[in-house]
Amino acid sequence: MELNGNVPEGDLKNLWEKHKFNMKLVNPANRRKFKAIVVGSGLAGSSAAASLAEMGYNVDCFCIQDSPRRAHSIAAQGGINSSKSYPNDGDSVHRLFYDTVKGGDYRAREANVHRLAEVSGNIIDQCVAQGVPFAREYSGYLANRSFGGAQVSRTFYAKGQTGQQLLLGAYSALSRQIKSGQVTMHTRSEMLDLVMVDGKAKGIITRNLLNGAIERHAADVVILCTGGYGNVFYLSTNAMGSNVTAAWRAHKRGAYFANPCYTQIHPTCIPVHGENQSKLTLMSESLRNDGRVWVPRKKEDVAAIRQGTKTAKDIADADRYYYLEERYPAFGNLVPRDVASRGAKLECDNGLGVNDTGEAVFLDFSVAIERDGYEAIKAKYGNLFDMYQCITADSPYDVPMKIYPAIHYTMGGLWVDYNLMSNLDGLFVLGEANFSDHGANRLGASALMQGLSDGYFVAPHTVSNYLASNKQEAVSTDMPEFEAAENEVNETSQRLLDINGKQSVDDFHKRLGKMMWQHCGMARNEAGLGKLITDVADLRKEFWTDVSVVGEKGDLNITLEKAGRVADFLELGELMARDALARKESCGGHFREESQTDDNEAKRDDENFQHVAAWGFKGVDNEPERHTEALDFKHCIPSQRSYK
């Protein structure tokens, strides 16, 4: 089936402003009659909940953490993009739009990306007004730095804590509405199902994570802001609590899942250091402004470094291979993440990895420290250097960092139209939980931009339009649809408890993660993906016959919580493999080994795959149904990406 993105007709430059004017409004006095459920309290969730409440709507906001401040948005380090062009270096709305479409390898919807670039300036103004402490020049002006995939400095930042500071700004707006009574905050609550009434999203079923109670919540509209699904790989830079359950349960109720194989590998992460590791640590992309990526040219030097008889300082500059600078002279170390990640993998596969496992490259700051001085580098990156030293016991002021790519972000997600509504009426999806803005590869510092764009500047208009355009029948948690959904949740929980197997939930999760990384990670091929589909299906069957879930259903039970999330990851993993197998091209972070240029770059097939792939759920043991939405490019004409 061909999907319709509901993009309005008209000139792209004026499209969003015209669409806002044409959308229907809800009278301020009538807004108090409506309730919205917002699931998630990160940047997208907090900003959406605060904005809708400020308008006068009643909002129930849910998060699995003990405070909205602990949402995973807090982990973002490097910055947030905006087209304000303060450095006067040639940036504009159109350039940010173009860079984002090109960075995503021409696999995003043009209209959504242009809107994102348009409102990016408003985001900075909003955050400054909230008191977000962005870095400033000596003059007092807001400072900018560069990120990958751009030749301008457009990234606003708060040292290496940008996500935390932005979230505190959104949280302050949310707290104001909580105090006013417009927002009811439900912390430590996990969404377990979506409730559909007469074909419309009208509520959710949750688990109270303090006592295990299953609860029903009804509203006129449901807004999912639950982040990405990178933890399907087990090891990722995501918080350990990040999961796909809310989005996946909505998918099983009929919401299409778009481009699940589009996963981002971040090139600068601390390498895996042991079998018992539970997560990976990101080192901000901003470090590539001053850090130079290299490996030794000679394998004897590599061997000596691994054996400890030489250090990075012992390698002469002529014997260092600054591979990104040599291959991509126009962008150097600031190529997009997918390009930098594949570069690191290629050199390590060639035997030039510099740690014991052979999976690490150097990120060297010695030239920057000599040029700018210790204090200048410390002012820019001090907290990141301290974090690295705490984990590795090495000081980046003295020796190069060792880095390697890791799972970081997911560009796939629930399918949404231009209004950010899924194919299910009344179900909106914001931020990383949807698929809409980044194509097959997200540029650095664009995740925070999208989350706040969706929450502050898009959803308040489109949700109001939906409520004004559709008669909202009274809804109650006593309705049979709520009872049926709650019963299904309880049955699933009881089924998990009744297995009485011998293997832990974490064991299954680790095995799934290794399968996914091996066959659906940085490089993919037809044989590996076919094997992955079979292996994940077998692992899922083994899970449902031999997983050990102890404890009781109606009480606090962390093992049961984990089991439900891993069960969803097992189903998602199979869908990701099917999506990657069906997309017989390379684009962005989806790299099919059969489809590459002579110099190992991603090679798209625009004739057959210039579309969004959105999958419909047809049952756990049945093949999903693949739908498409054609992507039409009128302003960013697709070409072979080049950063040379």
C-alpha positions, 0 to 999 in steps of 0.5 A: 500500500502506498502511504500518504504523508499528508504534506500540504501543497505549496511553496516549501518556504512558506508551507509550514506558515500557511499550513498553520494558518489553515489548521483549525483551532480550539477555542481557549475556553474549550481546551479545558474540555480535552485531555492529552496523554504524553508518554515520555518526559525527555525533550520532546515529551516535556516540551509537548506536555508543557506547551499543551498545558500552557494552552489550556489542555489537561495533560497526563504525562508519564515517565519510567524514571523517578523524575522527568529530569532523568529522561535519556535526553539528559545524556546528550553532550555536544550541542543543538543545531540552529540556522541563526548564522551568528558566526556569519559563515554562510549558514541559512535555513536552506543550508541547514535543510540541505545539509540535513537531507544530504546527511540523511542520504536523501531518505527523509521527507523534504517538507518535514526537514525544511520545517525543522530548519525553519523553527530551529532559530525559535528553539534557541530563543525559547531556551535562552528565555528559559535560562539555558546556560549556552556557552558564550563568546567573550563579547557575551554573544552565544558561541557556536562550534562545528559538527559533522556533515556541515562546513559552517558553525551552527551548533549551540552548546553548554559545555559537554552537558547540552542535553542536561541543560536543555532538559532542565529548561523544558522541565522548568516549563513542565514543573510550572504546569504541574504546579498549576494543575494542568499537568498530572505527572505520573513518574515510575510508570511504564506504558504496556499497551495502547487502547483503541476505541472505534479505531482511535487512540483513546488511552494507555495501560501502564504498570506502576513501577513502584508496586507493580499495579496495572492501571488504566488511563483515558484521554482524547489523544495519545502522544508518544515521546519514548525515544529510540530502540538502540538497546535492541543491540544490548550494548549501546550508548543509551540508558539501560532503561531505554526500551521500545515497549511503548512504540512496539505495543502501539505497533502491535495495535496497528501503528506502522513501524518505518525504516527500522533498519536505520540505526546510527553508529556513533564513531566516537565511543569508548570501546568495549572492554569486557564481557560483563559490560552493560552499556557503552559511553559516548564521547561527544562528536564535538571532540572532532573539532579539535581531535584528529583521528588516526591509526599507525601506518605500520602493522609493526607499530600496531603490534608494539602498541598492543604489546605495550612496548610503544605508546602513541607518542612514540609514533612519528607523525609521518607514520600516522595515518590520519585517514579521515583527513586524507580521504575527505580533505573538504570535511576532514574529521567532521564527516558525518557519523556513518562515514566516520564510523565505517572509516574506523571499522575499515582500518580496524578490519585491516588490522590497524586497531590500537587496543587489545581487541583490535577495535579502537582508533586514536583521537588525538588532541596534542596539536590542539593543546599545543596550538590553543593551550591547555586551559582553552581545551579544558574550557571546551572539553574538560568534563568530557576529558574527566569522564574519559579518564574516570573510565579508562584511567588515561588522561586525554591531555597526555595521551590520545583517546581510544575510540570505536563506533557504537550504537547510539541513535535510531532514525527508524520509528513509528511512521507519522505524516506531516502533522506527526500523527501515525496511521492510527487516528489520535496517536501522535509520535514525537522526537526519536520515537518517530521516523520523520526528519533524519533519513538514513543518517542523523547529523550530529546535534540534530536530535535535540533540535528535532525533539524540541521542534516537535514538542514546542512548535509543531505538536501544539498546532497539529494536535489542536487541529486534530481535536478541532477537526474530529468529534471527540466522544466521551471516553472512560476507563470503564469501557470494554476496550480498556478492560480487554487491553488490561486483560491482555497485559495481565495474560502476557505477564502471567505467561512469562511468570509461568515459564519457569525456565533456567536462563536469565532475561539478560542472557537472552538480551546479550545473545540478541545484541551480539546477533544484531551487531554481527549481522545488522550493525555497521555492515550487512549482507544478504546471507547474514541478514537471512541467517539473522532472521532465522536465528532471532526467531529461534531465540525468541522461541527459546525465550518463551520456553526457557526464560527465568522470571521469578516473583509475582505479577501484582508486586514490584518485579524488576525481572518481569519488567525486563522480560517484557522489554526483551520480548519486544526487542526480540520481535523488533530485531526480526523486523529490523533484519527483514527491513534491512534485507528488503532494502537492497541498497546502501544509504546512510547508516544502512550499509549493504556490502553488495551495494558500495562504490569503488571507494567503499562508500554507500551506493543508493538505488534511487530507482527502486528504494527512494521511499519510506518502508513502513511495516504493518504487524500481522501477528508474531508468527506471520510475516509483516506487511511492507508499505511504502511512501514515495519520497519526492525531491524538488529542492535537494536533488539526490546525488552520490554523497561526497564529503571529499 
